[in-house]
């Protein structure tokens, strides 16, 4: 548990350092960045930020898989939406091979 906590603190500090050196902040504004800025404003403590990031890292794979499962079911139940999605993918990707 302490190893994981230490790893989270290291990752957050790396993110904090990166944010202090970027030229265009809007390109790097993700949820972790918002948490760091909330801490800078005094809205959150360092422990709050660490806990939020830790929970995202631990919970995300499980919640993501459930969300994707239901999204795929909904797409399968709505063929017109699926067709629109495929058209948009083809418009963006063209003849290129899809990549992860």
Buried (B, 14 or more C-beta within 10 A) or exposed (E): EEEEEEEBBEBBEEBBEEBEEEEEEEEBEEEBBEBBBBBEEEEBEEEEBBBBBBEBEEEEEEEEEEEEEEEEEEEEEEEEEBEEEEEEEEEEEEEEEEEE
